[in-house]
Amino acid sequence: MSSMTSTVALDANLILFSDKPVLMRAIRDHLRECKFTNVTVITDPERLMTAMRSQGADLLIADMDVEQDCSLKVMKKIREDDHLFRVPIIALSGNASKDTVLKAARAGANDVVVKPFPLKQLHDRVVAALSRD
């Protein structure tokens, strides 16, 4: 655990969204090893919005490499939602192109992490996102 982790709330509600549960479980397990206690994996976009509202999500990590641009649509919905619009979003993408990064930003992502990535890099981005006011 880095010293930066101790300055953020380890009980923050982190939501991981993807249709690739193996990837999300690996990320969830790593974040739990880093002492984040509330990490939820969700694969269904309708359930995602409900869970974010009911759990009071503090951060969303969304895999952009899902079918039919589902993550982009979800990010836009979050930014339009009166209760969720301030939740930081980290988008994960297997495509490092400028176009992909711009699409993510336009949809509402605060940050984009390109796959494959070291888990420490994602951890550092999570800590940074949770540290912002």
C-alpha positions as CSV (number, residue, x, y, z in Angstrom):
1,M,0.0,0.0,0.0
2,S,1.4,3.4,-0.9
3,S,1.5,6.3,1.5
4,M,-1.0,8.1,-0.8
5,T,-3.6,5.5,-0.1
6,S,-3.7,6.4,3.5
7,T,-4.9,9.9,2.6
8,V,-8.1,8.7,0.9
9,A,-11.1,7.0,2.3
10,L,-10.5,3.3,2.0
11,D,-14.2,2.7,2.6
12,A,-15.1,4.6,-0.6
13,N,-17.7,2.9,-2.8
14,L,-15.9,1.8,-5.9
15,I,-17.9,0.4,-8.8
16,L,-16.3,-1.6,-11.6
17,F,-18.3,-2.0,-14.8
18,S,-17.5,-4.4,-17.7
19,D,-18.8,-7.4,-19.5
20,K,-15.5,-9.1,-18.8
21,P,-15.9,-10.3,-15.2
22,V,-12.4,-11.9,-15.1
23,L,-10.7,-8.6,-15.7
24,M,-12.9,-6.8,-13.2
25,R,-12.4,-9.5,-10.6
26,A,-8.6,-9.1,-11.0
27,I,-8.9,-5.3,-10.5
28,R,-11.3,-5.8,-7.6
29,D,-9.0,-8.2,-5.9
30,H,-6.0,-5.8,-6.3
31,L,-8.0,-2.9,-4.9
32,R,-9.0,-5.0,-2.0
33,E,-5.4,-6.0,-1.4
34,C,-4.7,-2.2,-1.3
35,K,-7.2,-2.0,1.6
36,F,-10.2,-0.6,-0.4
37,T,-13.1,-2.3,1.4
38,N,-16.1,-1.5,-0.8
39,V,-15.5,-2.7,-4.4
40,T,-18.4,-4.0,-6.5
41,V,-18.2,-5.6,-9.9
42,I,-21.3,-5.0,-12.1
43,T,-21.8,-6.4,-15.6
44,D,-25.3,-5.2,-16.4
45,P,-25.7,-1.5,-17.4
46,E,-29.2,-1.2,-15.9
47,R,-28.1,-2.7,-12.6
48,L,-25.1,-0.3,-12.7
49,M,-27.2,2.9,-12.6
50,T,-29.3,1.4,-9.8
51,A,-26.3,0.3,-7.8
52,M,-24.5,3.6,-8.2
53,R,-27.5,5.5,-6.8
54,S,-28.3,3.1,-4.0
55,Q,-24.7,2.6,-2.9
56,G,-23.7,6.2,-3.2
57,A,-20.8,5.5,-5.6
58,D,-17.6,7.4,-5.1
59,L,-15.9,6.2,-8.2
60,L,-16.7,4.3,-11.4
61,I,-14.1,2.3,-13.3
62,A,-15.7,1.5,-16.7
63,D,-14.4,-0.8,-19.4
64,M,-14.9,0.9,-22.8
65,D,-14.3,-2.3,-24.6
66,V,-17.9,-3.6,-24.1
67,E,-20.5,-4.2,-26.8
68,Q,-22.3,-1.4,-28.6
69,D,-20.5,1.4,-26.9
70,C,-22.4,0.6,-23.7
71,S,-19.8,2.3,-21.4
72,L,-19.9,5.5,-23.4
73,K,-23.7,5.5,-23.1
74,V,-23.6,4.8,-19.4
75,M,-21.0,7.6,-18.8
76,K,-23.2,10.1,-20.6
77,K,-26.2,9.0,-18.4
78,I,-24.1,9.4,-15.3
79,R,-23.1,13.0,-16.3
80,E,-26.8,13.8,-17.0
81,D,-28.0,12.4,-13.6
82,D,-28.7,14.9,-10.9
83,H,-27.3,12.6,-8.2
84,L,-24.3,11.0,-10.0
85,F,-22.9,13.7,-12.2
86,R,-19.9,14.4,-9.9
87,V,-18.8,10.8,-9.5
88,P,-15.3,10.5,-11.0
89,I,-15.0,8.0,-13.9
90,I,-11.9,6.2,-15.0
91,A,-12.3,4.6,-18.4
92,L,-10.3,1.5,-19.4
93,S,-9.6,1.0,-23.1
94,G,-7.6,-1.4,-25.2
95,N,-7.2,1.4,-27.8
96,A,-4.7,4.2,-27.1
97,S,-5.8,6.3,-30.1
98,K,-6.5,10.0,-29.6
99,D,-10.1,9.4,-31.0
100,T,-10.8,6.9,-28.3
101,V,-9.5,9.1,-25.5
102,L,-11.6,12.0,-26.9
103,K,-14.7,9.8,-27.1
104,A,-14.2,8.9,-23.4
105,A,-13.7,12.5,-22.4
106,R,-16.8,13.7,-24.3
107,A,-18.8,10.9,-22.6
108,G,-17.7,12.1,-19.2
109,A,-14.6,10.2,-18.3
110,N,-12.2,12.0,-16.0
111,D,-9.3,9.7,-16.9
112,V,-8.5,7.0,-19.4
113,V,-6.1,4.1,-18.6
114,V,-5.0,2.0,-21.6
115,K,-4.9,-1.8,-21.4
116,P,-2.8,-3.6,-20.7
117,F,-1.7,-1.7,-17.6
118,P,0.1,-2.4,-14.4
119,L,-2.3,-2.7,-11.5
120,K,-0.2,-0.1,-9.6
121,Q,-0.9,2.4,-12.3
122,L,-4.7,1.9,-11.9
123,H,-4.3,2.1,-8.2
124,D,-2.5,5.4,-8.4
125,R,-5.3,6.8,-10.7
126,V,-8.0,5.6,-8.3
127,V,-6.2,7.3,-5.4
128,A,-5.8,10.5,-7.5
129,A,-9.5,10.5,-8.5
130,L,-10.7,10.0,-4.9
131,S,-8.3,12.8,-3.7
132,R,-9.9,15.4,-6.0
133,D,-12.5,17.8,-4.5
